[in-house]
Each structure stands twice: as C-alpha cells, then as structure tokens.
Amino acid sequence: MRFVVAGGGVAGLAASLAVARAGHEAVVLERDRVHPGGPHDGAFDVERRGIPHYFQPHAFLPRGRRLLSDWAPDVLDTLLEAGADPQDLALKLRGPRQPGDEDLVYLWVRRPVIEWALRRAVAAEPAVEMLGGVRVTGLLSSDDGAARATGVTVDEGGPIRGDLVVDALGRYRCPGGWSRATGEATDSGAVYYCRYFRLADGVQHLDAPVLNPRGDLGYMGFNTFRGDNRTFAVILLVPAADHQLRMLRHEQAWRAACSQITPLDVMTSTDYGRPITGVMPMGGLMNVERTGDPRLAGIVAVGDAFCHTDPAFAYGLSFALAHAQALADASAEAPDADAIVERYRALAGPEARERHALACATDAARSLRWSGEPLQIGRRDSCYPLFSFVGALAAAPHDDAILRRTIRRIGLLDRTAVFDDDHALHERIETILGQLGKPSPAGPPREDLLARLSSDHAAASASV
Ligand SMILES: Cc1cc2nc3c(=O)[nH]c(=O)nc-3n(C[C@H](O)[C@H](O)[C@H](O)COP(=O)(O)OP(=O)(O)OC[C@H]3O[C@@H](n4cnc5c(N)ncnc54)[C@H](O)[C@@H]3O)c2cc1C
C-alpha cells in the first residue's frame, strides 16, 4: 500500500515512519524546504513558516516517551544523544516502585530537535520518500465520479497518487476543496508569552514538588518547561480577554512581571540563566476535534488535523505518535484503504474525543477562575476539572497513589475514567488539600502587577 502524506510536521513524519515500519510505502510532501542531515542545532536555522509554534515550548508527556520507546527507539536514542532531558517522576515517590512506574517519565526537548530526529529516521527509511519545498494544493479524486481521494495535487509537478491520503497538514489552513470532518473550535481563552533560557554554568534546574515550577495568581498563570541541553522555558499564561496584560509581549514588561512572581524571579535572574530567545507571544489557541466522517473515502487525518487541544495540556506530540501507531496497526489488520480508515478511527477516535472534552472543560473552568469566580479547587463538587488537575497535583507529593494516578492522567498514560471513577482517591485528595490549607499567592494582585508594569514602562519611556 502507498500512503501519500500531506504535511511533514511531527504527525506526518511519525505516520510515514510507522507505516513504513509496518511494511508499506509512503511519500511525504512538506511545503517548507526542510532537509535531513546536519547537527541537531542546525534545526533552529530551518525556516518553518508552516509552523508558527515551531519555537514555542514543547515536551513529550510520559505517553509520548513510551510510544517512542515502543516503536521508534532509534528516534528516542537520537533525541537523548542530542541532549534531550528525561525527568523520572518515580523519583518523587516516597515508597517502593511498582510495575508501571517506569512509564512516569517526561522527555524535555525543544521542538526543532524533535523534528530533526524524526526527519533523520525518515530519511534512513528506504520505503519513505520525503519531498521538501512542495506545497499540496488540493485533492485528486477518482475519475469514475466516486467520492474517493486518489492522491493530491501539488504546486510544482504532476499529481502524486496513492492508495490512501494522510492529512497531516496541522491545525491551520488547508487547501481549497480539501476534505476534513467538521469540528467546532472552542477558544482556549488564553494567550501565552514564552521565553527560552539556558542555565548558567554550575546551576541546576530548580526542583518542584512534582513537575517543574508552575502556578496560578487567580487572574493569570505561569508554567515552566525544561528543554534539551540545559535550556528551559518560562511561560506566562494570560486571559485572552485581558487586553491590559497584553503588554507582557514587551520584553521589559515580561521581565518585570516575572520579577514579581515566585520562583520566576529566580529563574529569570542573570545568576540562574541567560535568555536565548525574545518573548514569543502565541494566541488564537483552540480546541478542535475532527474525528468524525471526512465525507470522502481514501483520506485519513492524523495529529492536529484529527484533534488539537490547548497546548497547556501538551497532548499534541503524544497524540501525533499515537495516531501514527494506530494507522500502522490499522494497516496491518485491515485488508483495504476503506477498512484501514474505519479501523484507524475506531482506534484513535475515542481517546481524542475524551481529551478534547477534558481540555474544553478545564479551559472553561480556568477562564471562570481568572474572571474572579470563587471556585474551590480543593473540593470535587465545586470545580471538578480544576480539582482533578491543579488540586490533584498539589496533593500528589504527599501521597504515592495520588502521584501515580495524577501523572498517569495528565501524562496520557491512563484513560480519564481511571482517575474519574476512583472516588476513594478523590476523598484522599480532599483530605490532604484540607490539611494543607490555602496556598499563599505566588505573585501580586492584578492591579498591583499592572501598576508596577506601567510605572516601569513610564520610567523606560522617560529615559529614552
Ligand atoms: C504554543 C504551542 C505549544 C505546544 N506545546 C506542546 C507540547 O509541549 N507538547 C506537545 O505534545 N504538543 C505541544 N503542542 C502541540 C504540537 O505542536 C502539535 O500537536 C504538533 O505540532 C502536531 O503536529 P502536526 O504534524 O499535526 O502539525 P504541524 O506541526 O502544524 O505540521 C503541519 C505540517 O504541514 C505543513 N503544511 C501545511 N500546509 C501544507 C501544504 N499545503 N502543503 C504541504 N505542507 C503543508 C506545515 O508546513 C507543517 O510542517 C503545542 C502547540 C502549540 C501551538
């Protein structure tokens, strides 16, 4: 079987690799002039106009790392050799390890390095042809009038034909007349302002009770990511509706805000690290699932084209790998293209729908909280989406069972029902959070922060 893969981002690369390893042929068509080879840091010079979030923080959840280790161990090895940083959360357990704890590992690595490693693996696969600088312009339909895709048209050269078209074109625009299942876009409600740093010599990553430092000020939030080669990212998450806080796109305001928030004050100090990017804003972030019928036979969607969610959950890379695996499994089990599509949708659809629903519910709760709604995160009957995420993470360092279940839930290792149906666990979380009491705020109230940012801004303007 020959797969025509439209889009050579993470999902397109992973899908072509997985189907080739299942014994098929693939051709990958990527609009940007990407090429394999060279050292990993060359990936930062590649112009990726097709991926606006190319330099934004990325990391593999435990599920993604496990998928790599299961069916692309060579890619995992390449990433580790290139400086990817595994973080084993089982080290946070107080008691002995149990079977399954070996999966509680995040893999911190910047997005350009991830693509570089996948491209290298694809280039080494004889059954995959990778064509960079080729824009897909439309779908090719069968001559007999049947509603079936038989390949794609491209901007230069003749049409590319195959048995199955794989839509790996991502979350943004697709060519006119393209066929995708319908999907409603729900705004995540947040804009992200991120900056990457490299740790100063002799400095180690700041430890946090569970993952990396993160928090919420009640009107905005923050998160931090590790990266490969002693890099790290600091991300300010701001309500999309809060126009005054948009001044955080300015480097000086961003720095001033971080200096008011614990522990970002330390993490953005010159003793701790040196900035390696400017402040990178990212808005327009939606939750969309398109797992339904694409209304045309012969086409199947993977990665963001199938389902994408607020990057705060970091599902995308793991989903891209899971979709690739599902496509390879379906192609091994099913006799023809139609059966592969059906089987693929049965394998990948339920989890995508479940996580999309969870992302929408959690984003809605976060927006309510940021708008001043008095939600109690410590009680499951007040705001379950935040209780099961923020509340569970706060309780996790105090109880191994909570730690395991919570990381398995947010790390995509378990279906959501495993946590949701464990009422005894919920009780334990409530008890622990009751004992811990209300945490002290990590930063100033909104009006104080804005006053500080405005006075800094006025002082800077006066000195120019
Ligand atoms: C700010 C941000 C942060 C994120 N952080 C994380 C994270 O920490 N962890 C995580 O797991 N996920 C994260 N994600 C999600 C992750 O980036 C996506 O899920 C992932 O990129 C999906 O890959 P994809 O290949 O489906 O789409 P894309 O990466 O968008 O790739 C689509 C590809 O198609 C190409 N293309 C588009 N149109 C054409 C055309 N007409 N012809 C040929 N080629 C075309 C593009 O150039 C691109 O290469 C984040 C997303 C964002 C926005």
The ligand as a MOL file (V3000), in Angstrom:
LIG
                    3D

  0  0  0     0  0            999 V3000
M  V30 BEGIN CTAB
M  V30 COUNTS 53 58 0 0 0
M  V30 BEGIN ATOM
M  V30 1 C 2.2650 27.0340 21.5080 0
M  V30 2 C 2.1980 25.5430 21.3650 0
M  V30 3 C 2.8890 24.7330 22.2590 0
M  V30 4 C 2.7960 23.3500 22.1760 0
M  V30 5 N 3.4360 22.5720 23.0990 0
M  V30 6 C 3.3160 21.2410 23.0490 0
M  V30 7 C 3.9580 20.3930 23.9890 0
M  V30 8 O 4.6410 20.8300 24.8930 0
M  V30 9 N 3.8040 19.0620 23.8790 0
M  V30 10 C 3.0400 18.5150 22.9130 0
M  V30 11 O 2.9340 17.2950 22.8770 0
M  V30 12 N 2.4340 19.2730 21.9950 0
M  V30 13 C 2.5400 20.6110 22.0330 0
M  V30 14 N 1.9220 21.3810 21.1090 0
M  V30 15 C 1.1330 20.7350 20.0610 0
M  V30 16 C 2.0270 20.2860 18.9260 0
M  V30 17 O 2.8070 21.3410 18.4300 0
M  V30 18 C 1.1670 19.7830 17.8010 0
M  V30 19 O 0.2280 18.8850 18.2850 0
M  V30 20 C 2.0190 19.1400 16.7520 0
M  V30 21 O 2.7870 20.1290 16.1360 0
M  V30 22 C 1.1570 18.4640 15.7360 0
M  V30 23 O 1.8970 18.1850 14.6440 0
M  V30 24 P 1.2340 18.1200 13.2070 0
M  V30 25 O 2.2830 17.4910 12.3920 0
M  V30 26 O -0.1180 17.5570 13.2790 0
M  V30 27 O 1.0280 19.6390 12.7770 0
M  V30 28 P 2.1390 20.7210 12.4310 0
M  V30 29 O 3.2630 20.6010 13.3420 0
M  V30 30 O 1.4200 22.0310 12.3610 0
M  V30 31 O 2.6430 20.3090 10.9980 0
M  V30 32 C 1.8880 20.5210 9.8310 0
M  V30 33 C 2.8620 20.4920 8.6680 0
M  V30 34 O 2.1480 20.6130 7.4450 0
M  V30 35 C 2.8510 21.5200 6.6090 0
M  V30 36 N 1.8800 22.0780 5.6590 0
M  V30 37 C 0.8380 22.8870 5.9240 0
M  V30 38 N 0.1690 23.1620 4.7780 0
M  V30 39 C 0.8140 22.4890 3.7860 0
M  V30 40 C 0.5880 22.3400 2.3840 0
M  V30 41 N -0.4420 22.9520 1.7810 0
M  V30 42 N 1.4210 21.5600 1.6770 0
M  V30 43 C 2.4670 20.9090 2.2750 0
M  V30 44 N 2.7200 21.0270 3.6040 0
M  V30 45 C 1.9010 21.7890 4.3410 0
M  V30 46 C 3.4160 22.5590 7.5680 0
M  V30 47 O 4.4870 23.2700 6.9990 0
M  V30 48 C 3.8560 21.6560 8.7180 0
M  V30 49 O 5.1480 21.1660 8.5300 0
M  V30 50 C 1.9990 22.7660 21.1680 0
M  V30 51 C 1.3110 23.5770 20.2560 0
M  V30 52 C 1.4020 24.9480 20.3560 0
M  V30 53 C 0.6060 25.7880 19.3960 0
M  V30 END ATOM
M  V30 BEGIN BOND
M  V30 1 1 1 2
M  V30 2 1 2 3
M  V30 3 2 2 52
M  V30 4 2 3 4
M  V30 5 1 4 5
M  V30 6 1 4 50
M  V30 7 2 5 6
M  V30 8 1 6 7
M  V30 9 1 6 13
M  V30 10 2 7 8
M  V30 11 1 7 9
M  V30 12 1 9 10
M  V30 13 2 10 11
M  V30 14 1 10 12
M  V30 15 2 12 13
M  V30 16 1 13 14
M  V30 17 1 14 15
M  V30 18 1 14 50
M  V30 19 1 15 16
M  V30 20 1 16 17
M  V30 21 1 16 18
M  V30 22 1 18 19
M  V30 23 1 18 20
M  V30 24 1 20 21
M  V30 25 1 20 22
M  V30 26 1 22 23
M  V30 27 1 23 24
M  V30 28 2 24 25
M  V30 29 1 24 26
M  V30 30 1 24 27
M  V30 31 1 27 28
M  V30 32 2 28 29
M  V30 33 1 28 30
M  V30 34 1 28 31
M  V30 35 1 31 32
M  V30 36 1 32 33
M  V30 37 1 33 34
M  V30 38 1 33 48
M  V30 39 1 34 35
M  V30 40 1 35 36
M  V30 41 1 35 46
M  V30 42 1 36 37
M  V30 43 1 36 45
M  V30 44 2 37 38
M  V30 45 1 38 39
M  V30 46 1 39 40
M  V30 47 2 39 45
M  V30 48 1 40 41
M  V30 49 2 40 42
M  V30 50 1 42 43
M  V30 51 2 43 44
M  V30 52 1 44 45
M  V30 53 1 46 47
M  V30 54 1 46 48
M  V30 55 1 48 49
M  V30 56 2 50 51
M  V30 57 1 51 52
M  V30 58 1 52 53
M  V30 END BOND
M  V30 END CTAB
M  END
